[in-house]
Amino acid sequence: MKVIKTKKTAETAQNRQEEIKGDYDFVFKRENYILMVIGLVFISLGYVFMIGGGSDDPTVFSEAIFDTQRLIVAPILLIVGFIIEVFAIMYRKKDKVEIENEDEK
C-alpha cells in the first residue's frame, strides 16, 4: 500500500509541528527566580550567623557558642529561607482567564 502525500496532509503535519513548538514554555517565571534568590539570601545569612564562637585555645571553653545569634536567629533565618524556596518552586501566577473563571463561580 502506497501513501500519497497530498497538500492537505502536508499542511496538517506542519500545523502539528508548529503547535508542538509553541506549547513549550519555561517552568519558572521571573517572579519565581526573584523569590528563589530571596530564599537563598535568607539561607546564606542563616549560615553566616552560625559562623564563629569557637576558641583559639582548645583548653579554654568559649561561652560564645551559646549566643542568641547562633541558637535562635540563625535557625529561624534558615527555616524562613527554606520555606521561601518551597514557595518559590510552587508559586504560579494566575492567568487572567483563570481569574475570570473563579469570579464566575
C-alpha positions as CSV (number, residue, x, y, z in Angstrom):
1,M,0.0,0.0,0.0
2,K,1.4,3.3,-1.1
3,V,0.9,6.5,0.9
4,I,0.4,9.5,-1.2
5,K,1.2,12.8,0.4
6,T,-1.3,15.5,-0.5
7,K,-1.2,19.2,0.1
8,K,-3.8,18.8,2.9
9,T,-1.8,16.2,4.9
10,A,1.4,18.2,4.5
11,E,-0.4,21.3,5.9
12,T,-1.8,19.4,8.9
13,A,1.7,17.9,9.6
14,Q,3.2,21.4,9.5
15,N,0.4,22.7,11.8
16,R,1.1,19.9,14.3
17,Q,4.8,20.8,14.4
18,E,4.0,24.4,14.9
19,E,1.7,23.5,17.8
20,I,4.3,21.3,19.4
21,K,6.9,24.1,19.2
22,G,4.5,26.7,20.6
23,D,3.5,24.7,23.6
24,Y,6.8,24.7,25.3
25,D,7.5,27.4,27.9
26,F,9.8,27.9,30.8
27,V,8.7,26.3,34.0
28,F,9.7,29.2,36.2
29,K,8.9,32.8,35.5
30,R,10.7,35.9,36.6
31,E,8.8,36.1,40.0
32,N,9.9,32.5,40.8
33,Y,13.6,33.3,40.3
34,I,13.3,36.5,42.4
35,L,11.8,34.5,45.2
36,M,14.5,31.9,44.9
37,V,17.2,34.5,45.2
38,I,15.5,36.0,48.3
39,G,15.3,32.5,49.8
40,L,19.0,31.9,49.1
41,V,19.9,35.2,50.7
42,F,18.0,34.1,53.9
43,I,19.7,30.7,53.9
44,S,23.1,32.3,53.3
45,L,22.6,34.8,56.2
46,G,21.5,31.9,58.4
47,Y,24.7,30.0,57.8
48,V,26.8,33.2,58.1
49,F,25.2,33.9,61.5
50,M,26.2,30.4,62.7
51,I,29.9,31.0,62.0
52,G,32.3,31.6,64.8
53,G,32.1,31.3,68.5
54,G,34.9,28.9,68.8
55,S,38.0,29.3,70.9
56,D,41.5,29.6,69.6
57,D,42.9,27.7,72.5
58,P,41.4,24.1,72.8
59,T,41.8,24.1,76.6
60,V,39.6,27.2,77.1
61,F,35.8,26.9,76.8
62,S,34.1,29.8,75.0
63,E,30.6,30.7,76.0
64,A,30.1,32.5,72.6
65,I,28.9,29.2,71.1
66,F,25.7,29.6,73.1
67,D,25.0,33.1,71.8
68,T,21.4,34.0,70.8
69,Q,22.5,34.8,67.3
70,R,23.7,31.2,66.8
71,L,20.9,29.4,68.7
72,I,17.8,31.3,67.7
73,V,18.4,33.9,64.9
74,A,20.3,31.6,62.5
75,P,17.9,28.6,62.6
76,I,15.0,31.0,62.1
77,L,16.6,32.5,59.1
78,L,17.4,29.0,57.7
79,I,13.8,27.8,58.2
80,V,12.3,31.0,56.6
81,G,14.7,30.7,53.7
82,F,13.7,27.1,53.0
83,I,10.0,28.0,53.3
84,I,10.6,30.8,50.8
85,E,12.4,28.3,48.4
86,V,9.5,25.8,48.6
87,F,7.0,28.7,47.9
88,A,9.2,29.9,45.0
89,I,9.1,26.5,43.4
90,M,5.4,26.0,43.9
91,Y,4.3,29.6,43.0
92,R,2.5,30.1,39.7
93,K,0.9,33.4,38.8
94,K,-2.8,33.1,37.8
95,D,-3.7,33.9,34.2
96,K,-6.5,36.4,33.5
97,V,-8.7,33.5,32.2
98,E,-8.3,31.6,35.5
99,I,-9.2,34.7,37.5
100,E,-12.3,35.3,35.4
101,N,-13.4,31.7,35.8
102,E,-13.1,31.9,39.5
103,D,-15.2,35.1,39.6
104,E,-18.0,33.4,37.7
105,K,-18.3,30.6,40.3
